[in-house]
Amino acid sequence: MTSDLTFVDTNVLVYAEDTRDPYRRGIAARTLGDLWASDSGTLSTQVLQEFYNVVTRKKMLRPVQARRIVAEYAAWPVVETTAQLIVSASMLHEHHSFSFWDAMVVEAALLSGATTLLSEDLQDGRRIGDLSIRNPFGPAGP
């Protein structure tokens, strides 16, 4: 495992499958491809659950396709949702301007040892400890 991990939020995975938004799909696909090539991607069980739910509910993918993708991303380091993660996220939620679910993603990224968190839903450029949040779809790009 590389020491320069990038944690991927749900929206990046979803956009990689979204044929309705070719611009974001291209950015997401290139970004994920780079992470696969450099063996530097990480995510959480929450991200995988949300991905499956979104792409099947919005009928972007059939359940069998979504399951295959979830299984593929399970090859990356995956942070599992634990009681301690929930407690840590609740404290982050209480002390910072994150929703509880976003705090869960941030805490999982911190726990993974990632230095970058890719998300469209969080404040681009914000730092939490050694973690830098980046919006791969923003003006600065991936």
Backbone hydrogen bonds, N-H to C=O, Kabsch-Sander energy under -0.5 kcal/mol:
donor,donor_aa,acceptor,acceptor_aa,energy
2,T,39,D,-0.8
5,L,3,S,-0.6
6,T,40,S,-3.1
7,F,116,T,-3.1
8,V,42,T,-2.4
9,D,118,L,-2.2
12,V,9,D,-1.1
13,L,9,D,-1.1
14,V,10,T,-2.6
15,Y,11,N,-2.5
16,A,12,V,-1.4
17,E,14,V,-1.8
18,D,14,V,-0.6
18,D,15,Y,-0.8
19,T,17,E,-1.0
21,D,18,D,-1.2
25,R,21,D,-2.7
26,G,22,P,-2.3
27,I,23,Y,-1.9
28,A,24,R,-3.0
29,A,25,R,-2.8
30,R,26,G,-2.4
31,T,27,I,-2.7
32,L,28,A,-2.8
33,G,29,A,-2.3
34,D,30,R,-2.4
35,L,31,T,-2.0
36,W,32,L,-2.5
37,A,33,G,-2.6
38,S,34,D,-2.2
39,D,35,L,-0.7
39,D,36,W,-0.7
40,S,35,L,-2.0
41,G,35,L,-0.6
42,T,6,T,-1.9
43,L,77,P,-1.8
45,T,79,V,-2.4
48,L,44,S,-2.1
49,Q,45,T,-2.6
50,E,46,Q,-2.8
51,F,47,V,-2.6
52,Y,48,L,-2.3
53,N,49,Q,-2.4
54,V,50,E,-2.8
55,V,51,F,-2.6
56,T,52,Y,-1.8
57,R,53,N,-2.4
58,K,54,V,-2.6
59,K,56,T,-0.8
60,M,55,V,-2.0
61,L,55,V,-2.1
65,Q,62,R,-0.6
66,A,62,R,-2.5
67,R,63,P,-2.7
68,R,64,V,-1.7
69,I,65,Q,-2.0
70,V,66,A,-2.4
71,A,67,R,-2.6
72,E,68,R,-2.1
73,Y,69,I,-2.5
74,A,70,V,-1.2
75,A,72,E,-1.6
76,W,73,Y,-1.6
79,V,43,L,-2.6
80,E,78,V,-0.6
82,T,80,E,-0.5
86,I,82,T,-2.0
87,V,83,A,-2.4
88,S,84,Q,-2.7
89,A,85,L,-2.7
90,S,86,I,-2.3
91,M,87,V,-1.6
92,L,88,S,-2.1
93,H,89,A,-2.8
94,E,90,S,-1.9
95,H,91,M,-2.0
96,H,92,L,-1.8
98,F,96,H,-0.9
103,A,99,S,-2.5
104,M,100,F,-1.9
105,V,101,W,-1.6
106,V,102,D,-2.7
107,E,103,A,-2.8
108,A,104,M,-2.2
109,A,105,V,-2.4
110,L,106,V,-2.6
111,L,107,E,-2.8
112,S,108,A,-2.1
113,G,109,A,-0.8
113,G,110,L,-1.0
114,A,109,A,-1.5
115,T,5,L,-2.4
116,T,5,L,-1.3
117,L,132,S,-2.6
118,L,7,F,-3.0
119,S,117,L,-0.6
119,S,134,R,-2.3
124,D,122,L,-0.6
125,G,133,I,-3.2
126,R,123,Q,-1.9
128,I,131,L,-2.5
131,L,128,I,-2.2
132,S,115,T,-2.4
133,I,126,R,-2.9
134,R,117,L,-2.9
138,G,135,N,-1.5
141,G,138,G,-1.3
